């Protein structure tokens, strides 16, 4: 299992509320949803290559 990096995140409270509701809609935690959104953006921009086994 890969260890995840912990770091503090400062975010606008209104944006947090939006992400929180969005995460609930997707049955994810806020943390998992932020990671999902960042991963999808990185893939879309060609910056993340998925390891295929």
N, C-alpha and C positions, 0 to 999 in steps of 0.2 A: 504494500500500500504506500502510495506517495504521500509524504507529509505536505501539508498545505502551509503556506506563508501567512502569518498573522500580521496585520498592520492596521493602524487607526485610519478611519475614513471620515473626513468632514464632508457633509453633504447638506444642501439646502433642505430645510424641514419640509417644504412643500413637495420637492422632488422625492424625498423619502416617503411621504404619504402616498404618492402616486405609485412608487415602486412597491410599497407594502401592499396596496390593494391589488396591483398587478400580480404580485407573487401569490397572494391568496387565490386569485382566479386560476392560477396555474398549479395550485397545490404544492408550492415550494416555500421554503423559508426565504426571508429577504436576502440573506447572505447567498443562498444557493441561486436565487434569481439574478442577483447582481453578477455572480460568476457566470451564469448562463448567458446573460446579455453581453458581457465582455468577450466571452469565448465566441459567440456568434458574430460579433462585430470584427474580431480578429480574423476569423475564417473568411468573412465576406471581403475583407481588405487584403486577403492573401498573406497575412502575417502569421498564421497558425496552420501548420501542416499536421493533420491527424496521423498518429501512428496506427497503421493497419497491421493487425497480426495475422 
